[in-house]
Amino acid sequence: MSTRAEMLAQATALIPVLKGRAQHCEELRRVPDETIADFEAAGLYKISQPKEYGGYALSPLILFEVAMELSKGCPSSGWCLCLIGVHNWEMGLLDPQIAEDLWAQDSSTRVSSSYAPFGQAIKVDGGYEVTGRWPWSSGCDHCSWVNVGVRGQDLPPLSVLIPRSDYEIDDTWFVAGLKGTGSKDIVVDGAFVPEHRIHNSLLSFLMQDPGRAHFTAPCYRYPFGVVFGYCLTSVTQGIAEGALEVAEDIMRKKLHAYDGSKVSEDPFVLQRLANAKHRIELNRRAIVDAFGQMDAELADTGTLSIELRAELKWRVQRVAHDNAASVTDLMKAGGGSAMRLDNPLQRYFRDIHTATNHAFLNADKGAMSMGSVQLSGGDAVIDKMI
């Protein structure tokens, strides 16, 4: 069995490799095949995959720490690794037949997603008939299944699992940031989805997912909504840490263009660097501490209160936006040359602001939920959190 230390060591070794491929990744507008092969060889997709199907069933926090390292080298590659990896964790929450459908023949099968309910589902005999178009399915070129959100009359909030034979990929991914994620559109026209291939968001909110009785490793105790938020934010953490390392290296050597003075002696630059380092380090601790809080409450009560979940979702949204603010400060410290396309700071800047535009990291909505909890208790935010 692989350990946290082994996973992190392999991720750290890949940082310079990913830096060397970052421009190529952007030009491809998807993660390069050789990077996918490197991730497979290192076992990174298997970190939180059920052991029964070739995975390591480790905590999603370890997956997120790995994604932080990878995102220092190439944010788009880190983003896709983390999302596909968290889908492998998600499958441990669902009907165990889904894991059998995915991995019985090939334990390396990968799933992309687009959870927003842009599709329509009609209940039919034995399952659902699904039609729709879903944007932003990161890493879909390297996946053979997709998990997409649907609406339907008298149906709870659902996402459904669909094999590659039943959907098309429409190349719509022409963007300013996270260019290499290949987050293209998924198009489905009347696909049949068996009854068991669903993720019921209401059951996840109630922490009554059907897979919990079968997949009993500790990593499957956590609620999907909170874990998915930390998945996205962990990539912003890696981007911010990568940007800080690059900025420090640049500022050690750089001279001011106008007077030739050392940038390393500029008090305004030093202040921005110090403030960014402080905020970024606190944010990593906040991510790790969140899992410590969940572990403590799960050990004490066997579940997680609505109040704690609302607080953690709000916190992770704030962490992501604080990381983006730090990278913006580093860009300002870098001056005009930071905007040159051969300067990696501009990639971190573009990518982190694209990441924080993800709907799940909407800090304004998170603040509303958190404020409601503060004033009215957890019952006030049930509808907002599902």
N, C-alpha and C positions, 0 to 999 in steps of 0.2 A: 504493500500500500504506500502510495506517495504521501509525503508530509507537507505541512505548510512551508517548512524551510526549503524542501526540494522544489516545490512549485515556484517559490519566490526567487530562488537561485536561477532557475531556468528562465524566468521572466526577465530578471535583471540582465542576464547574458544576452538577451534578444534586443535590449534597448539600442545599442549601436547599430545592429542589423536593421532595425526598423527605421532609425534615423536615416540610414543610407537609402532606404526605399520610399521615404515619405513623399518625395516629389513624384516618383513614379506612381505611387498609390493615388495621388491626386489626379494625375494625368489619365490613369485608367478609369477613374471614378468608381472604383471598387478595390477591395483588398487584393493584392497580387496573389496568384496561385501559390507561389513559393512561401508566402507568409502563412497561408492556411496550412500548408504542409508542415511548416515549422511548429505551428500551434498544435497540430495533430501529434507530431512526433514527441512533443513535450508533455502531452496528455492534458493540456490546459482546458480543453472543452469538457473533460471528464471530472473536473474538480468537484462539482456538486451533483453529478449524475448518479442515479441509484446504483449501488454496488451490484445488485442483481443483474444489471445490464452493462457491466464493465466499467462503471464509474468508481469514484473514490468516496462519494457521499460526505465530503468535507463541508464545513460551514461556508455559506455564501460570502461571508466576510473574507475568507481566503481568496475566493474568486475575485473579489473587489480589490484586494491588495495586489493581486497579480495584474489586474487591469490598470491600476495606478502606475505600476512600473512600465507596462507596455505603452501606456498613453504618453509617457515622457518621450518615447521615441517616435511614435506615430499615433496621434489622437484617433484618426479614423480606424486604424487597426485595433487599437484598444477598445474603442466603442463597439465594434462588431464582435470581438472576442467576448466582451462582457455581456452583451445582449444575448448572443447565442448560448453562452454558458449559463446565463440565468434561466433561459428557457429549459435547459436540461434539468435544472433544479426544479422549475415549475412543474415539470411532468411528474415529479414525485408527490405532488399534491392532488393530482387528478386520478380519474378512474384508472386502475392498474392496467386495464386492457390497452390504454393509449401507449404506455411504455412498451408493451408487447408489440403493438402495431409498428412502432417506430424502430425498435432496437432488436427484435428477435432474430432478424437476419443480419443486421449490421449495426454494431454498437456505436459506430461513428456517424450515424444519421444526424443531420442538423436541421433545426427549425428556425425560421425567421418569424416575424410578427408584424402586425399593425392592429393594435388593440382598439383604436377608436371605432365606434359602432357605425361605420359607413356602409355596411352591407345590410341586406334584408334576408331574414330567415323565415321560411314558412314551415310549420309543423306538418310533416307527412308521416305515413306509416313507417315506423322504424327509425325515424330521425328527422332531418331537416333538409329542405331545399334552399340553397344559398346562392345569392346573386349580389354582385357589387364590385366596387373599385376602392382599393385602399392604398393611399400614398404612404411613403416613409417606411418601407419594409427593409430595414438595414440588413446588409449581408445576404440578401435574398438570392443572389447569383450563386452562392456557395451552399445553398440549402435545398433539400428535397421535400420539405413540408413547410406549411405556413400556418400561423395561428392568428385569425382575424376576428375583429369584433363585429357583432350583428345586432340588429333590432328586429323585433317581431311582435305581432299582436299576442298579448297575454304571456309573453316570454320574459323571464328575468334578464338582467344584463348578462350577456354571454359572449365568449369567443369560441370559435370552432376550429378544429384541426383538419387541414385539407392537404392531400398529397399533391406532388408536383404535376401529376397527370391531369389534375382537375383545375389548374389555374395557369394563366399567362403572366409574364413579367413585361411591363411596358416601361421602356427606358425614358424616364422623365427627370432623371437626377442631374440637373444643371444648376449648381448652387454656389454660394460664396464660402461656406464653411463646412467642415466634415465632408469634403468633396469625395474622399475615398471610401465612404461607407456604402456606396451603391444602393442608397435607400429609395429604390424604385417603386413603381406602382404594381400592385397585385390586382389582377382582373379575373373575376369568376362569373360564369354564366350558367346558373342552374345546376350547380354541383350537389350531389347527394352526400350528406354528412350523417353517419350513423349516430344514434342516440348517445353513445358513450363518449364520443369525441368532442366533448365540450369542456369549457372552463366556466363554471357558474360563479360570477363575481359575488353574488349574495352569500353563497356558501363560504367563499374565501373570507368575506368580511366577518362572518360568524365563526370563522376558524373551524368549520365543519367540512373541509374538503374531503372528498371520498378516498383519496390516496393515503390519508394519514394513518388509517388502520393497517395498511399493507406495508408502506414504506416508513419504518419506525425509527430510522436514524435521527439523531437530535437535530440535524440541519433542516428537517422538514416540519419543525414545530413553528417556525416563524410565519407571520402573515404575508401573503403575496404583495399586497399594496405597499407595505412599508419596505420590503426587500427590493421591489422594483424601483422605488425612488432612490434607494442607496446604490443600486446598480448604476443608474444614470449619473448620480453625483460622484461616484468613485472615479469616473472618467474625467470629470472636471477637476478632481483633486490631482490626478496624475498630470493633466495639462498644466495646472498652476505650478506644480512642483517642477515640471520640465521647463516651463518658462522662466522660473526663478533661477534654475541652474544655468540656463543659457544667458540670462541677463547678467548674472554675476560674472560669468566668464567674459562677456563682452565688455563690461564696465571696468574690469581689471586692466584691459589693454587699450581701451579707447581714449583718444584725445579729442578735445573740442575742436571743431573745424575752424572756428573763428580766431582763437588765440593760442591753440596748441596746448592748452592746460590739460592736466589729467582729469578725466571724468571721475576717476576714483577719489578725487579730492573735492568734488562738487557737493556741497552740503544738501542740496535738493535731491540729487540722485541718491545719496546715502540714506536720506530720510525715506524715500520711496522704497528702496531695497529693504530697509529694516522693517518698515511697516508691513510690507508684503510678506516677508519671512514670518513675522509674528502671526499674521492672520492665517496664512497657509498651514503652518504647523498646528495651530489651534483647531483648524478644520479637520485635519487628519485625526486628531484625538477625538473630535466629536463623532466622527464616523465609527471609530473603534468603540468608543464608549456607548454608542447606541446599542450595539450588540451585547455589551455587558449589562446594560439596563434590561434588555429583553430577556437575557438568560436568567437574571436575578428574579424577575417577576414570574417567568415561567416556572422556575424552581419553587417559588413560593406559592403560586396560585394555580399553576397549570394552564393559564391563559394570559392574555394581555388586555388590559383595560382599554376602552375607547380613548380615554384621556391620554394614556401614554402613546397610543398609536397616532393620535392627532398631533401630539407634541413632536414625535419623531419625524412625521411627514413634514411638518412645518420647519423643523430644524434642518432637515436635509435639503429643503428648497433654499433656505437661507445660506447654507454652506455653499451650494452651487453658485448662487449669485455673489456671495462674498469672494469666492474664487475668481469669478469673472471680473469683479472690481479690482482685485489684486493684479490680474494680468493686464488690465487696462492701465493701471499705474506703472507697471513695468514697461509697457509700450511707450508711455509718456517719458519715462526715464531714458528710453532708448533713442529719443529724438527722431528726426526725419529718416535716418538710415534704417530704423526699425521697420519701416514700411516697404523696404526693398524686398522683392520676391525671393532673393537669395538669403534673406535674414529669417531664421526660423521663428523669431518672435511674432512675425505677422501671421504665421500659420496658427500658433497657439491662440492668438487673439481672435482670429476668425472662427476657429473651431470651438472655443469655449463659449463664444456668444451664440453660435448656432446651437450648441448643446443646451444652453440655458433657455432657449426658446421652446424646448420640448414642453408639451402641454402638462406633463406630469411634474415639471419643475416650476409651475406657475406659482410664484411666491405670493401674489396678490390673493389668489383663491385660498392658498394655505393659511394666510394670515386671517382670513375670514373664519375658517374652521377653528383655528387656534383661539381666536378672540371669542368665538361662541362657547368654546369649552371653558375658557376663563370665567365667563359670566354666567353660563347656564348649565354647564356640565356636559358629559359625553353624549347624552341622548339628543342634544341639540344639533349634532353634526353627523348623525348616521347617514342621512341622505347625501351629504356632501362627500362622504368618504368611500361610498361603494363604487 
